[in-house]
């Protein structure tokens, strides 16, 4: 297995191998050894790929952990991010979401149940419109709804919409939620709205979030529509210290 170990080492550090001072004949001989070894033991390619993937995942977890610590204020305490539930709650749950995401809609009843049952829960909403221009319009309208103190009403109503979301549906929903639609349209163009969306995109990139929904509780990033039990378990861990 010495040859296999050598091949794995070469595959792990190809640049170092390329920099060695080998003559043409030596390079051809080494390439033949590598080729023969891989043909005789093709499993070493899978082993190398597995090792590479494991390293990539470990690096990502490390970067994620550092971002959770260094960006804590942006994640949990940004004054521009809407908060629903108890603003002074003892446990904070953060959600990155998109209004066109079916998984976000699926988990919405679980969030509403948690908010209803837990008077100490504070939920920070991170608008993360990654599913096209309509998602951006919805996020802009939702953030603008804060200026009329009706973010929660608009958010809940828009999340409950069935079928395809369009700009007209967004503004009809705003009216249904009691918003002044003309003022909403004007406020959507405020620089603070664009700044919040840019900040959320930057934060998601730092955390390695690539889809919705994604939750953060107790400095634990939880991707996907994990449901009531998983979220409640993390909330209880946070509250229990």
N, C-alpha and C positions, 0 to 999 in steps of 0.2 A: 504493500500500500504506500510505499515511499513515493512512487511516481505520482500516485493520486494526490498525495499531500502537496507535492511540488506544483502540480497542475492547479489545484485549488488556490495555492498562494499566488500563482501567476495571474489567475482569473481575478483574484481579489485586488491585486495591485498591478494592472497592466501597464500603467505609465512608468512604473519603476523598472519593469522588465524591458520596456522599449528603450530606456536610457542606458542599458548595459552595453559595454563595448564589445559586441560579438561581431566576428567576421561573417561573411555571407554563408559559408558552409556551416558554421556553428548555428546560425539562425535557422537554416533549413533543417538541421538535425533536431533542434529543439522543437520546431513546429511539427515535425513528424512524430516526435515523442508525445507531444500534446494531442495530436490527432489520433494516434494509435491508442493512447490511454482513454480518451473520451469514447472512442468506438468500442473499446473493451469494457469500459465502465461508464455507460451513459448516465448512470444515477448521480455522478458527481456534478453534472450540470444542474440537476434539480436541487442538489445539496447547496450548491453555490447560490442559486436563485433564492432558495429558502433563507439562507444566511443573509443575503442582501436585503430581502424583504423584512426580516426580523430587525436588522439594523435600522432600516428606514422607519419602521414603526416605533422603535425605541427612541430614535432621534425626534420623531414627531411628538411622542409623549413627553419627552424632555422639554421641547420648545413650548408645548401646550402648558405644562406645569409652570414654566417660567413666566409665560404670558398671563396666566391666571393670577400670579402674584404681582407682577410688575404693572399690570393694567387693571388692578382691582377697583380703583376709583372709577375708571371708565366703564367697567362691567356693572358694578353694583350701585354706584353713587353719582352717575352722570345727571346733572340737573336738567338736561334737555331730553332725557328719555322718559316717556310716560310711565307712571306708576299706578297700578290698580291694587285693590285690596287695602290693607292697613299701611299707610305711609310710614308709620312708626313701628311696624311689625318687627318681631324678634328674629324672623327667618325670612331671607330673601331668595326668591326664585327668579331667574332671568330666562326669558324666552326669545330666541331668534325665530322669526316667522315670516311667512309670505301669505297674503290673502288669497292667492290662487292655489296654494298648496293643499291638496286633498288630505294629506296626513295631519296638517295643522288643524284643519276643520274637524278631523276625526278625534283629535285629542282635546279640542276645545271644551266639550262637556265635562271632561275630567278636571280641567282647570277650574271651570265654574263650580264644580262640586267641591274642590279643595278650598276655593275662596269662601264658599258658603259655610263649610264645616270649620274652617280654621280662621278665627278672628285675628290671629297674630301673624298671618301670612302677608308678605309684601311681594308683589310681582312687578318686575321691571320688564317693560316691553321694548324689544329691539326690532324695529321695523327693518326687514332684510329682503327687499324686493328683487328676487333673482330670476323670476319667471316671466320676464317680459315687460313691455311698456305699460300694460294695464296694471301690473303689480306696482310699478313705480307710481302711477296715478293714485292708486288706492293708498299707498304708504304716505304720499304727500297729503292727501285729503285727511287721513287719519291723524297725522301730526298737526295739521292745521286745525283740526277739531279741538285740540288742547286750548286754543285761543278763545274758544267759546265754552270751555269747561265741560265739554261733552265727549271727551275721548272715550271713556269706557262705554257709554251708550252706543257711540258709532262703531267702536271696535266689535262689540258683542253682536250688534245687528248685522254688520258686514260679514262677520265670520259665519253667521247663520244662513247667508244667502245660498240658495241651491242653484245649480246650473252655472253657465259661463258668466264670468264677470266682464262687464264692459264699462266704459266711462259713464254711460247713461245710468247703468245700474248703480254705480258708485254714488252718483249725485242724487238719484232717487232714494237710495238708502240713507244718505245724509239728511235729506228732508224728512224721511220717516223717523230718524233719530232725533229730530227737533232742532236741526242746525239751520242757520241762515246760509243758504247755499251760495249766494253771491259773495258774501263775506268769506266763506270757505274758499271759493275759487281765488280770491285775492290773496288770502293768507297762505295758500299753497305755494305761492311764488316768493315767499319771504326767504331771505338768505339762511335763516336759522333752520328751516326745513331741509334745504339742500345740505347744510353742514351736518345735520344729524344723520342723514342717510350716508354721507361720505364717511362719517365717523364709525357708523355701524359696519360698513363694508371693510374698513381698515381693521376694525377690531375682530371681525370674523376671520379675516385673513391671518391675523396674528395668532388666533386660537385654532386655526386649521379647520374651521367650520365651512363645509362646502354644500350643505343642504339644509332643508328645513323639515320639521322643527328641530331645534337644538336647545337644550336646557342647561342651565348651570345652577347647581344647588350645593352649598357646602364645599365650594371650590372643586366640585366634581362636574365635569362636562358630560352630559348625557345626550347623545345624538338619537334622533328618531322619535316617532310617536310611541313612547314607551308605556303610556297609560297611567292610570290613577295609582295603582299599587306601587309601582317603581318610584314615582314622584313623591308619594306620601312617605315611603321608606327613607328617601334621602332627606326629606324635610325633618323627619323624626330624628335622624342621625345628627343633623345640624343642631336641632334644638337640644339634643342630649349631650352635645359637646363632644 
